[in-house]
Amino acid sequence: MCKASERPLLALIETIVASGAPAVPLATTSVLPADEDTPLAKAIAMVKAAGYRIGRAKASKIPRPKKRVGPSFIAEFADGTTTRMSVFTSLKKLDWDRGERLSQAAWQSRWRMHKRAEVGRLVTLRAPPSPAIISMRFETQDGTVLGRREQSNA
């Protein structure tokens, strides 16, 4: 625990409150002129001389939500199914493998959903491998095609 002498600003504030002097709003502490001769300015100078920093609060460490959405990956399967989803990837270096894996997982999820609607939820279904992808492409949110790949019939 710190002694009162090690906490000059707190000690001064307690003395000001005890004496009944008008309180200075905290917002004015950052705009005080350096040559002002008020008790608060003197206390701030003493605290700074003691080596403590007085400044604005640090920015929050809570991450802010992303402001951009990744490009959409559109895949067309041999059975006529089309999947569309956003993929976390760079706009310059498109991650085709990730888009393909996500599309296959989406196809299997749809297959399970349709089969469970027919059979019932109590049945555990293992989805078959997804059909071949005929074509796939990356698009931005405004519809600009970033890249396209067609399935070769070799």
N, C-alpha and C positions, 0 to 999 in steps of 0.2 A: 504494500500500500504506500502510495506517495505521501510525503508530508505536504502541508499547506504551502510551505516555501518553495517546493518543487513544482507547484501548480500555480504560477503567478496569475494567470488569466482567471482561473476559477476563484482564487482568493479575492481578486479585485472585483469580480462580478458579485460575489457574496457581500463584499463591503458596500458596493454601490446599492445593492438591493436593501441591505440593512439600513443605510442612511436615508433611503426614500427618494433618491435621485431618479429622474425619469429614465426609463430604459431606452436603449438605442436598438432599433430593429436590426436583425442580423443581416438583412440585405444591404444595409448601409456600410457594413464593415469592409466590403470589397471595393467601395468607391471613396473611402476616406482619403483626403489629401495627406501627404507625408508630413507636412508641417503643422497639422492640426494639433491643438493642445488639449485634447479631451482625455478623460481617464481611459476610455476604450482604446484610443490610438496609442496611449502610453503602454497599456497592457499588451497590445499586439506587438509593439516594438520590443517589449521585454521577452515575450514568448519567442519571437524570431531570433533575438540575441541569444537565447538559451539553446538554439539549434533546432527548434521545432518548425515544421512547415505549416503554413497557414495558406490554404488555397481552396479551390473548388473541390467538390466531391468527385471521386473517380467515376468513370463511366461504368455502367452496369456490366457485370460479367455474364449476364443471362444472354444467351445467343438470340439474335433476332431472326425471325423467319426469313427464308430466302425470298428474294424479290423477283427471281426469274425461274421459270419452269423449264425443265430440259426439253429437248425435242421429242416429238412423238414418233414411235416406231410402228409402222403399219405392215402387217404380214398377211398375205393371202395364201390359204392352204389349198391342197389339191381337192378337198371335199367341198370347197366353196366358202368356207368360213373365213371371216376377216377379223383380225384382232388389231386393236389400236390402244397404245398405252404410252405414257411419258416415261422416258428413260433418263436416268442420271448419267450424263456423258457430256463431254466437251463438244462444242459445236464445230471445232476444227478437226478433232480426231474422234470420229464416230465409233462407238463400241458395238459392232455388228453382232458379236457373239452374245453379249448380254441381252440385246434386243431379241435375238432368236430364242435364247433360253426362256426369257420372260413370256414370249408369245406362245411357246410350246406349253408352258405351265398354265397360261390363260386358256388355251384350247382344252387341256386336260380338266381344268376346273369347270369349264362350261359343259364338257361331256358328263362329268360326275353330277352336275346340277340337273341336267336333263334326265339322266338315268334314275337319280333319286326321286325325281318327280314321278317317274313311271313306276318304280319298284317300291319306294318307301325309304324313310331315313334310317331305319334299323339295319339296313344292309350296308356293309362296308364294301365299297367298290374300289377296285384298282383300275385306274384308267389305262387304256392301251396306249402304245406310243402314238404320238400325233402324226398325222399324214405329212407328206413332204410340203415344204413351203415353196410355192410357185414363184412369188415375187415378194420383195420386201423393200421398204424405203423409210428414210427419215424425213420428217417435215417439221418446220417451225410452227409456232402457234397460229401464224397468219396464213399457213398453207404453202409456204415456199419449200420446194423439195431440195433437201440438202444432199441426198445421195440415194441411188437406186441400185438394186441388184436383182437380176432375174435368174431363175434356176436354169442351169444348162441341162440339155437332154443328152448328155454324153454317156 
